Amino acid sequence: MAGGSLRLVLFDGEALTVEADEVERLYENLWRLAPKRGAVALAGVLAAASRDRAAVLGGRAVELSERETVVIREAIEMPASDA
């Protein structure tokens, strides 16, 4: 994803803006969380949204389920992978 940002709407209504350079870190962290239910599916959602011009340019938000919200919050708190 070159430039732009993604807007995520969490299950509780909180909206987060994820800058382009953070999307890859979150994607990698979600794969590290793969044993948790919803992590792999959410990684796919982020990958698809990062390729969606309307989402990247702020025209469309990605709405997350309750499970996805739990997983994305955990991924956000994790440091970047060294690998």
C-alpha positions, -999 to 999 in steps of 0.1 A, spaced: 0 0 0 17 32 -11 6 62 8 -28 69 24 -44 53 53 -71 28 63 -100 37 86 -111 9 108 -143 11 128 -142 -12 158 -171 -31 171 -177 -6 200 -178 23 175 -143 35 180 -126 46 147 -89 41 141 -68 55 113 -40 32 103 -13 49 82 0 30 52 34 22 69 16 6 98 -6 -17 78 22 -41 70 32 -43 107 -3 -51 117 -6 -77 89 26 -94 102 14 -93 138 -20 -108 128 -1 -137 113 19 -141 145 -15 -143 163 -27 -169 138 -37 -194 166 -63 -169 178 -97 -171 162 -102 -144 136 -66 -133 132 -60 -149 98 -93 -138 84 -86 -102 96 -51 -104 80 -70 -111 47 -94 -82 53 -65 -58 58 -47 -71 27 -78 -67 6 -86 -32 21 -50 -21 15 -55 -28 -22 -89 -10 -23 -83 25 -36 -116 38 -20 -106 24 14 -71 37 12 -81 72 2 -105 74 32 -137 70 12 -147 37 29 -141 24 64 -135 -12 72 -160 -23 99 -147 -49 123 -167 -76 142 -164 -80 180 -138 -109 175 -118 -88 149 -118 -59 173 -102 -80 201 -76 -93 177 -67 -60 161 -62 -44 195 -38 -71 204 -20 -67 171 -17 -30 176 -1 -34 209 25 -59 196 60 -46 185 71 -52 149 86 -86 142 123 -88 139 121 -114 112 
